[in-house]
Amino acid sequence: MTKREKRIKKLFQNPKTVPFKELDRVLKGSGFSLRQPGSGGSHYVYTRGNIQISVPFRRPFVKEVYVKRVLELLGEENEA
């Protein structure tokens, strides 16, 4: 099992306690590019092809709804 697969499995197991840094690693490892927020913004936008997801930077953990959306996107990628 690769590091990427282990990280994704960890997200599936507990989507409520995912640090932003971990979600960032998973997205970048899946080929997404990052556009950081402008001045005063808090949302990081990840894009790959025509897929785009916006994730707000929060401490200590990213909200569960954003983690589930990322997992949904990655699941669709694996099925195709």
C-alpha positions as CSV (number, residue, x, y, z in Angstrom):
1,M,0.0,0.0,0.0
2,T,1.4,3.4,-1.0
3,K,1.6,6.4,1.2
4,R,-1.1,8.1,-0.8
5,E,-3.4,5.1,-0.3
6,K,-2.7,5.1,3.4
7,R,-3.5,8.8,3.7
8,I,-6.8,8.3,1.8
9,K,-7.7,5.3,4.0
10,K,-7.1,7.4,7.1
11,L,-9.4,10.1,5.8
12,F,-12.2,7.5,5.2
13,Q,-11.7,6.1,8.7
14,N,-12.2,9.4,10.5
15,P,-13.2,12.4,8.4
16,K,-14.0,14.6,11.5
17,T,-10.4,15.0,12.6
18,V,-8.4,15.8,9.5
19,P,-5.8,18.6,9.8
20,F,-5.6,21.0,6.8
21,K,-2.0,19.9,6.1
22,E,-3.0,16.3,5.7
23,L,-5.9,17.1,3.3
24,D,-3.5,19.4,1.4
25,R,-1.0,16.5,1.0
26,V,-3.7,14.1,-0.3
27,L,-5.0,16.6,-2.9
28,K,-1.5,17.6,-4.1
29,G,-0.6,13.9,-4.2
30,S,-3.6,13.3,-6.4
31,G,-2.5,15.8,-9.0
32,F,-4.4,18.9,-7.9
33,S,-2.7,22.3,-8.1
34,L,-3.2,24.9,-5.4
35,R,-4.2,28.5,-5.6
36,Q,-3.8,30.2,-2.3
37,P,-6.2,32.8,-1.1
38,G,-5.8,36.5,-1.8
39,S,-5.4,39.1,0.9
40,G,-8.0,38.6,3.6
41,G,-9.2,35.3,2.2
42,S,-9.2,31.9,3.9
43,H,-10.3,29.5,1.1
44,Y,-7.7,27.5,-0.7
45,V,-8.8,26.4,-4.2
46,Y,-7.5,23.2,-5.7
47,T,-7.9,22.4,-9.4
48,R,-7.2,19.5,-11.7
49,G,-8.5,19.7,-15.3
50,N,-12.1,20.8,-15.0
51,I,-12.5,19.7,-11.3
52,Q,-12.3,22.4,-8.7
53,I,-12.8,22.4,-4.9
54,S,-12.5,25.2,-2.4
55,V,-11.4,24.3,1.1
56,P,-11.4,26.9,3.9
57,F,-8.3,26.9,6.1
58,R,-9.3,26.0,9.7
59,R,-7.5,25.0,12.8
60,P,-7.2,22.5,14.2
61,F,-9.4,20.5,11.7
62,V,-11.1,20.9,8.3
63,K,-14.9,20.5,8.5
64,E,-16.1,17.1,7.8
65,V,-18.2,18.2,4.8
66,Y,-15.1,19.3,2.9
67,V,-13.2,16.1,3.7
68,K,-16.2,14.0,2.4
69,R,-16.3,16.1,-0.8
70,V,-12.6,15.4,-1.5
71,L,-13.2,11.7,-0.8
72,E,-16.1,11.8,-3.3
73,L,-13.9,13.4,-5.9
74,L,-11.1,10.8,-5.4
75,G,-13.6,8.0,-5.4
76,E,-15.0,9.1,-8.8
77,E,-11.4,9.3,-10.1
78,N,-10.8,5.7,-9.1
79,E,-14.0,4.4,-10.7
80,A,-13.2,6.0,-14.1
